[in-house]
Every structure is written in structure tokens, then in C-alpha cells.
Amino acid sequence: MPLLDLIQKDKVGNPDMARKVFKCLSMPLSLEIMNRLSPGRAMRYNEIRKSLGIRDTKSLSRALRALASLGLVMRTVIPSTPPAVAYEITSSGKIIVENAAIISEQAGILE
């Protein structure tokens, strides 16, 4: 599914959906988080933080919250003591990652 179809397929018909998606993706860490989650396995918060080498947990929390609110990442609370949270990329998030890789490749900046 092309990226524009994904944006236009907003479940509530919000005309600002494209703006919200691009604003979220321009946040620090958003694409890196989705790339880490791309293999399809759920990761806990600290796993994501350590895999990205992040010390600023505030920016990580903000990015995860934004991604989850747009349905690009699924947040699951694991009933345990203390409660844990796992994050997993959604099919919409996978589409974003795939399109970002194509854009990067076309721009010649893919590693």
C-alpha cells in the first residue's frame, strides 16, 4: 500500500492526518524506533532504549507515545509486578518504514 493511501485511509476522516504523520516522523527517534521494531518482534521500553543507545528517556517516551497514538506502533501493557509495556510495529508502521527506505535509497543516503 503506498504511503499516500495509508494517510488518506484515516479511520475518522481527519483532513490533518498527513500533517500529524509527518510531524510525528520528523520527531527525533521516530524512524529509528520503527526500524528497530521492523523485524516484527515486540520490544520492551528498556530494550528499545538500550538498542538505540539513548540516555534521554523523555524524547524516547514522547516518540513512542506519538507513534502509538497514530497507530504506527502498538503499545501493550504486560500484567506483571511492576507492570511492563511492550511495543510492536503495526502494518501501517511497516508501510512507513518501507517507504522511508525507498526514499533514502533514491536519495542515495541508505547505508
ZIDAQUI-V635498 format. One record per helix or strand. SS is the DSSP state (h for helix, s for strand). FROM is the first residue (numbers start at 0). LEN is the number of residues. If there is no record, write none. Layout:
ss;from;len
SS;FROM;LEN
SS;FROM;LEN
//
This chain:
ss;from;len
h;2;6
h;16;9
h;29;8
s;42;2
h;44;8
h;56;13
s;72;6
s;83;6
h;90;17
//
